[in-house]
C-alpha cells in the first residue's frame, strides 16, 4: 500500500512514532518518503543516527501549533498519521491552555494543511479518555476527534478521507504505569490509585497495525476501536514485583476508575467489524447498512458499551509478566 508513496507522521519521535517508523521501513522497502515531524531536535538526531543509511527518511522540526510549517511539511505527501499530542492527565488539569493549543488547535492546523495539500488519507490517534471525558485531556481529544470526523464534510471533491483510531493504554509507553512501577519498585512500595482500577491495554505493534489497517480501509469519518484486553492495576503491581507493598494513594484529578471506548450513546451507530469496532457519524452521511456491506460488519446490540471494567477479556498476572519482560528487553519506553 505504501510502496512508492510518501507518508508523514506528526509526533514521529514518540513511542508510537518510533515503532511506526521501524515497521514502515521494514515492511515497505520501496516507500518514496517517510517524514518525521516533531519538535524535539535531540530525538530526531538520535533517530537519524539509527537510520543514517535510509534515504527515504526525512525529518522536519516543527510544532503542530504552527500551521504554516505543517503546510510546508505536507508538500508531496500522500498519507498522514497524526500522533502528536500532550497526553498527561494531571498536567492537563494544571496547564489547560497548553493542551488546547496542541491537541485542539493543532488538530485544526493539521486538517487545514491537509485540505490545502494533495493528501489522500489521514488517520488521527485518539484515546479511551475521549469517550465521555471527565478530564481536560480527554475533552481535548474528544474535540480533536470531532474535528477530524467533521473534516470529511469540508473536503469537497477531493479524494481525501479523515478517520480516527481510538485505543487504550500502550504497554510501556513513556509516562505509563509500567515504566513508573519498574522505577518505583526500588523503594519497595508501589502506589496504587484505587484497587478496583482497570485499564485497556494495547501493544505498540498492535497500535501500528491498526493505523495501517485504517489507512487502507477507512471510508472517512469513522472512529475505529480495537478489541483488546483489560488489566487490573493491582495485577500490574503483582507482575512487577509481588513482594512490594501496595500503598493506596487515591485517584488523581481527572482519573476514572474504569475507562470506556464506546458509550451506550454510541451504540446506535456502532458497527462490529470483527477485529475492530467502527463508530459512525450520521452527519457524514453514513448509512449503517451500507457501511456493514462495504466492510463486512454488523450492528452492535442496542445499548452496547465497551468498558475496561466489564470487558470480556482480562490479562492475567503471568500474561502481564511476559508483556513487561518484552517491554524491558526492547526498551520501548526509552
C-alpha positions as CSV (number, residue, x, y, z in Angstrom):
1,X,0.0,0.0,0.0
2,X,2.8,2.5,0.9
3,X,5.4,1.5,-1.6
4,X,6.2,4.5,-3.9
5,X,4.1,6.7,-1.6
6,X,5.0,9.5,0.8
7,X,3.8,9.4,4.4
8,X,4.1,12.0,7.2
9,X,3.8,11.3,10.9
10,X,3.4,14.0,13.5
11,X,4.9,13.3,16.9
12,X,7.1,10.9,15.0
13,X,9.8,10.7,17.7
14,X,7.5,9.5,20.4
15,X,7.0,5.9,21.5
16,X,4.3,5.3,18.8
17,X,6.3,7.2,16.2
18,X,9.5,5.2,16.7
19,X,7.5,1.9,16.4
20,X,5.7,3.2,13.3
21,X,8.9,4.2,11.6
22,X,10.6,0.9,12.4
23,X,7.7,-1.2,10.9
24,X,7.2,1.0,7.9
25,X,10.8,0.9,6.8
26,X,10.9,-2.9,7.3
27,X,7.6,-3.7,5.6
28,X,7.8,-1.1,2.7
29,X,11.3,-1.0,1.4
30,X,10.2,1.0,-1.7
31,X,8.4,3.7,0.2
32,X,9.2,7.0,-1.5
33,X,9.4,9.2,1.6
34,X,8.7,8.9,5.3
35,X,8.6,12.3,7.0
36,X,9.1,12.5,10.8
37,X,7.5,15.7,12.0
38,X,8.2,16.7,15.7
39,X,9.5,19.5,17.9
40,X,12.4,17.6,19.6
41,X,15.7,18.0,17.8
42,X,17.6,15.7,20.1
43,X,15.2,12.8,19.4
44,X,15.3,13.5,15.7
45,X,19.1,13.4,15.8
46,X,19.1,10.1,17.6
47,X,16.6,8.6,15.2
48,X,18.6,9.9,12.2
49,X,21.8,8.2,13.6
50,X,19.9,5.0,13.9
51,X,18.7,5.1,10.3
52,X,21.6,7.0,8.8
53,X,21.6,4.9,5.6
54,X,17.9,5.2,4.9
55,X,17.4,7.6,2.0
56,X,13.6,7.7,2.3
57,X,13.6,9.1,5.8
58,X,13.2,12.8,6.3
59,X,13.0,15.0,9.4
60,X,11.0,18.2,10.0
61,X,11.5,20.2,13.1
62,X,8.1,21.8,13.8
63,X,5.1,22.1,16.1
64,X,1.5,21.3,15.2
65,X,0.7,24.7,16.6
66,X,2.4,26.2,13.5
67,X,0.0,25.8,10.5
68,X,2.5,27.3,8.0
69,X,5.2,24.8,9.0
70,X,2.7,21.9,8.6
71,X,1.7,23.0,5.1
72,X,5.4,23.1,4.1
73,X,5.9,19.6,5.5
74,X,2.8,18.3,3.6
75,X,4.3,19.0,0.2
76,X,4.2,15.8,-1.9
77,X,2.7,13.8,1.0
78,X,0.1,11.1,0.2
79,X,-0.8,9.9,3.7
80,X,-0.7,11.5,7.2
81,X,-0.7,9.9,10.6
82,X,-1.4,12.4,13.4
83,X,0.2,11.2,16.6
84,X,1.4,14.5,18.1
85,X,-0.4,15.4,21.4
86,X,0.1,16.4,25.0
87,X,-1.1,13.4,27.0
88,X,-0.5,13.5,30.7
89,X,-3.9,13.8,32.6
90,X,-2.6,15.7,35.7
91,X,-0.6,18.1,33.6
92,X,-3.7,18.9,31.6
93,X,-5.6,19.8,34.7
94,X,-3.0,22.4,35.6
95,X,-2.0,23.6,32.1
96,X,-5.3,23.6,30.2
97,X,-4.4,26.3,27.7
98,X,-1.3,24.4,26.6
99,X,-3.3,21.2,26.0
100,X,-5.9,23.1,24.0
101,X,-3.3,24.8,21.8
102,X,-1.7,21.4,20.9
103,X,-4.5,18.9,21.0
104,X,-7.3,21.0,19.6
105,X,-5.8,23.9,17.6
106,X,-3.0,21.7,16.5
107,X,-5.6,19.3,15.1
108,X,-7.3,22.1,13.2
109,X,-4.0,23.3,11.8
110,X,-3.2,19.8,10.5
111,X,-6.7,19.4,9.0
112,X,-6.4,22.7,7.2
113,X,-2.9,21.8,6.0
114,X,-4.2,18.6,4.5
115,X,-7.1,20.3,2.8
116,X,-4.6,22.7,1.3
117,X,-2.4,19.9,0.0
118,X,-2.8,16.8,-2.1
119,X,-3.0,14.4,0.8
120,X,-5.3,11.4,0.3
121,X,-5.7,9.7,3.7
122,X,-5.4,11.0,7.2
123,X,-5.6,8.9,10.4
124,X,-5.5,10.6,13.8
125,X,-4.7,8.8,17.0
126,X,-7.1,9.2,19.9
127,X,-7.6,7.7,23.4
128,X,-10.1,5.9,25.5
129,X,-10.2,9.0,27.7
130,X,-12.0,10.8,24.8
131,X,-15.2,8.7,25.5
132,X,-17.4,10.5,28.0
133,X,-14.4,12.5,29.2
134,X,-14.1,13.7,32.8
135,X,-10.7,15.3,32.5
136,X,-9.3,18.1,30.3
137,X,-7.0,15.8,28.3
138,X,-9.9,13.6,27.3
139,X,-12.0,16.6,26.5
140,X,-9.3,18.0,24.1
141,X,-9.0,14.6,22.4
142,X,-12.8,14.4,22.0
143,X,-12.7,17.9,20.4
144,X,-9.9,16.6,18.1
145,X,-11.9,13.5,17.2
146,X,-14.9,15.7,16.3
147,X,-12.7,17.9,14.2
148,X,-11.2,15.0,12.2
149,X,-14.6,13.4,11.7
150,X,-16.2,16.7,10.6
151,X,-13.3,17.4,8.2
152,X,-14.8,14.9,5.8
153,X,-17.6,17.5,5.2
154,X,-15.1,20.1,4.1
155,X,-13.1,18.1,1.5
156,X,-15.3,19.0,-1.5
157,X,-14.4,16.9,-4.5
158,X,-11.0,15.9,-3.1
159,X,-10.2,12.2,-2.8
160,X,-9.4,12.7,0.8
161,X,-10.6,10.7,3.9
162,X,-10.1,11.6,7.5
163,X,-10.6,8.9,10.2
164,X,-9.7,8.3,13.8
165,X,-8.3,5.3,15.8
166,X,-9.2,5.2,19.5
167,X,-7.4,2.8,21.8
168,X,-6.3,2.2,25.4
169,X,-3.0,2.4,27.3
170,X,0.0,1.4,25.3
171,X,2.1,-1.1,27.3
172,X,5.4,0.5,28.3
173,X,4.9,3.9,26.6
174,X,6.6,6.9,28.2
175,X,4.8,8.1,31.2
176,X,2.6,5.0,31.5
177,X,2.3,2.8,34.6
178,X,4.8,0.0,33.7
179,X,8.0,2.2,33.5
180,X,6.7,4.1,36.5
181,X,6.3,0.9,38.6
182,X,9.6,-0.5,37.4
183,X,11.3,2.6,38.8
184,X,9.2,2.7,42.0
185,X,9.9,-1.0,42.9
186,X,13.4,0.1,44.0
187,X,11.7,1.7,47.0
188,X,9.8,-1.5,47.9
189,X,6.4,0.3,47.7
190,X,4.1,0.6,44.6
191,X,1.5,3.4,44.8
192,X,-2.0,2.2,43.8
193,X,-4.5,4.8,42.9
194,X,-7.5,2.5,43.5
195,X,-7.6,-1.3,44.0
196,X,-10.6,-1.5,41.6
197,X,-9.0,0.4,38.8
198,X,-8.8,-1.2,35.3
199,X,-7.5,-0.1,32.0
200,X,-7.5,-1.3,28.4
201,X,-4.1,-2.5,27.1
202,X,-2.6,-2.5,23.6
203,X,0.9,-3.1,22.4
204,X,2.7,-0.6,20.2
205,X,2.8,-3.2,17.4
206,X,-1.0,-3.7,17.6
207,X,-1.4,0.1,17.5
208,X,0.7,0.5,14.4
209,X,-1.0,-2.4,12.7
210,X,-4.4,-0.8,13.4
211,X,-3.3,2.6,11.9
212,X,-2.1,0.8,8.8
213,X,-5.4,-1.1,8.6
214,X,-7.3,2.2,8.9
215,X,-5.3,3.9,6.2
216,X,-6.3,1.1,3.8
217,X,-9.9,0.5,4.8
218,X,-11.3,3.7,6.3
219,X,-14.3,5.1,4.4
220,X,-13.8,8.5,6.1
221,X,-15.5,10.0,9.2
222,X,-15.5,7.0,11.4
223,X,-13.7,6.2,14.7
224,X,-12.1,2.8,14.9
225,X,-11.9,1.0,18.2
226,X,-9.9,-2.2,18.7
227,X,-11.0,-5.3,20.6
228,X,-8.3,-5.5,23.2
229,X,-7.9,-7.0,26.8
230,X,-8.1,-5.1,30.1
231,X,-5.9,-5.3,33.1
232,X,-6.3,-4.6,36.8
233,X,-3.8,-2.1,38.3
234,X,-3.2,-4.4,41.2
235,X,-2.3,-7.2,38.8
236,X,0.2,-5.0,37.1
237,X,1.8,-4.3,40.5
238,X,1.9,-8.0,41.3
239,X,3.5,-8.7,37.9
240,X,6.2,-6.1,38.5
241,X,7.1,-7.3,42.0
242,X,4.8,-9.4,44.2
243,X,7.0,-8.6,47.2
244,X,6.4,-4.9,47.0
245,X,4.0,-3.3,49.4
246,X,0.9,-1.8,47.6
247,X,0.0,1.6,49.0
248,X,-3.4,3.1,48.1
249,X,-2.8,6.8,47.3
250,X,-6.2,7.7,45.8
251,X,-7.4,8.7,42.4
252,X,-5.6,11.6,40.8
253,X,-7.5,14.7,39.5
254,X,-9.4,13.8,36.3
255,X,-8.9,10.0,36.6
256,X,-11.6,7.4,36.1
257,X,-11.7,4.0,37.9
258,X,-12.6,2.3,34.6
259,X,-12.1,3.6,31.0
260,X,-14.6,3.2,28.2
261,X,-14.1,3.4,24.5
262,X,-17.7,3.1,23.3
263,X,-20.6,4.5,25.3
264,X,-24.2,3.4,25.2
265,X,-25.0,6.6,23.4
266,X,-22.7,5.5,20.5
267,X,-24.3,2.1,20.2
268,X,-26.9,3.1,17.6
269,X,-24.2,4.0,15.1
270,X,-21.5,1.4,16.1
271,X,-20.6,-1.5,13.8
272,X,-18.7,-4.7,14.7
273,X,-16.1,-5.3,12.0
274,X,-14.6,-8.4,13.7
275,X,-11.2,-7.3,14.7
276,X,-12.4,-3.7,15.3
277,X,-15.5,-1.6,16.0
278,X,-16.3,1.5,14.0
279,X,-18.3,4.4,15.5
280,X,-20.1,6.1,12.5
281,X,-21.2,9.6,12.1
282,X,-24.7,10.2,10.7
283,X,-23.8,13.8,9.8
284,X,-21.2,12.4,7.4
285,X,-23.9,10.6,5.5
286,X,-23.0,7.2,6.9
287,X,-25.6,4.6,6.4
288,X,-25.1,1.7,8.8
289,X,-26.3,-1.0,6.4
290,X,-24.2,0.2,3.5
291,X,-21.2,0.5,5.7
292,X,-21.7,-3.0,7.0
293,X,-22.0,-4.2,3.4
294,X,-18.8,-2.4,2.4
295,X,-16.6,-3.7,5.2
296,X,-18.4,-6.9,6.2
297,X,-19.6,-5.7,9.5
298,X,-22.8,-5.9,11.6
299,X,-24.6,-3.7,14.0
300,X,-23.8,-4.0,17.7
301,X,-26.8,-4.7,20.1
302,X,-28.8,-1.7,21.3
303,X,-27.4,-0.2,24.5
304,X,-23.9,-1.8,23.8
305,X,-21.0,-0.2,25.7
306,X,-17.3,-1.1,25.8
307,X,-15.6,-0.5,29.2
308,X,-12.3,-1.8,30.7
309,X,-14.2,-2.8,33.8
310,X,-16.8,-5.0,32.1
311,X,-14.5,-6.3,29.3
312,X,-14.8,-10.0,28.5
313,X,-11.0,-10.5,28.4
314,X,-8.5,-9.6,31.2
315,X,-4.8,-10.1,31.2
316,X,-3.6,-12.5,34.0
317,X,-0.6,-11.7,36.2
318,X,1.5,-14.3,34.2
319,X,0.5,-12.7,30.9
320,X,1.4,-9.2,32.3
321,X,4.8,-10.6,33.4
322,X,5.5,-11.7,29.8
323,X,4.5,-8.4,28.3
324,X,6.5,-6.4,30.8
325,X,9.5,-8.6,30.1
326,X,9.2,-7.9,26.4
327,X,8.9,-4.2,27.1
328,X,12.0,-4.2,29.3
329,X,14.0,-6.2,26.7
330,X,13.0,-3.9,23.9
331,X,13.4,-0.7,25.8
332,X,10.2,0.5,24.2
333,X,9.6,3.3,26.6
334,X,13.1,4.8,26.3
